[in-house]
Amino acid sequence: MSETFTASLPPDRIRALIVQARALIFDVDGTLAETEEAHRQAFNTAFAGAGLDWNWDRATYKELLRVAGGKERIRAFDTARDGQPPLLSDSEIAELHRIKTGLYAKLITEGGCPLRPGIRALLDSARRRGQPLAIATTTSRDNIDVLLSASLGKDWEKWFAAIAAGDEVTRKKPAPDVYLKVLSKLDLPAHQCLAVEDSGIGLAAAADAGIPVLISRSAYFSDDDFSGAACTIDDLTDVTDIR
């Protein structure tokens, strides 16, 4: 895992990077599943329920995704409204986000949000190899549980040797905190692991922790700058015939 690549690699080279890694560390939103539309819908429903005339369209939400964390996005939007003073206090933002989280959970539970193509095969093949899996994400532990309980079953936590969520660290991505926390739990050198991410923010976080990054391009971040990644791929099914 000592090589650094700045361009896309052929599938066989990406497979080799995956297999040779001492552990695979996954982001969640956008990486394991395309959850962002469910998040956006939940935000808008929460705003309407609170009597706010806010409605985040896809273009607006794409920009807000540059801000890591749901409460932080609400705060960023509130403070940037045409120079108007903020409407919400920190406690009101926290309550609004709590409501939004419940709405998101309901959407995922009722409608489902399947894992992205190739993800389940990637997880299954890693487990057959005895390769540790981990999660390093900005989203909350509750959101992870809702998504992966639906996708992997109620015992999903047994799949992962280490989990670090955004509500467990002081600084969220692009800070490296969640990755450093996972590395401490795995007790592995950063350069021997491989992070799987979908965004420039995630790439920056993992790279700052010293971890090579496989970028799996997602709907919202496909045009990010991924020049610092070990490799990029559009479709993980191209590399999931791994033993």
MOBEL-V771743 format. One record per backbone hydrogen bond with DSSP energy under -1.0 kcal/mol. CO is the residue of the C=O (numbers start at 1). NH is the residue of the N-H. Records with the same first field share a line. If there is no record, write none. Layout:
BEGIN
CO=NH, NH
END
This chain:
BEGIN
10=14
11=15
12=16
13=17
14=18
15=19
16=20
23=194
24=134
25=196
26=136
28=31, 32, 33
32=116
33=30, 35
35=39
36=40
37=41
38=42
39=43
40=44
41=45
42=46
43=47
44=48
45=49
46=50
47=52
48=51
57=61
58=62
59=63
60=64
61=65
63=66
64=67
69=73
70=74
71=75
72=76
73=77
74=78
75=79
80=82
81=84
89=93
90=94
91=95
92=96
93=97
94=98
95=99
96=100
97=101
98=102
99=103
100=104
101=105
102=106
103=107
104=108
105=109
106=110
107=111
108=112
116=119
118=122
119=123
120=124
121=125
122=126
123=127
124=128
125=129
126=131
132=24
133=161
134=26
135=164
139=166
140=144
141=145
142=146
143=147
144=148
145=149
146=150
147=151
148=152
153=156
155=158
156=159
157=160
162=135
164=137
165=168
172=175
176=180
177=181
178=182
179=183
180=184
181=185
182=186
183=187
189=192
190=193
192=22
194=25
195=214
196=27
197=216
199=203
200=204
201=205
202=206
203=207
204=208
205=209
206=211
207=210
212=195
213=230, 231
214=197
215=233
221=224
226=229
231=215
233=217
235=238
236=239
240=242
END
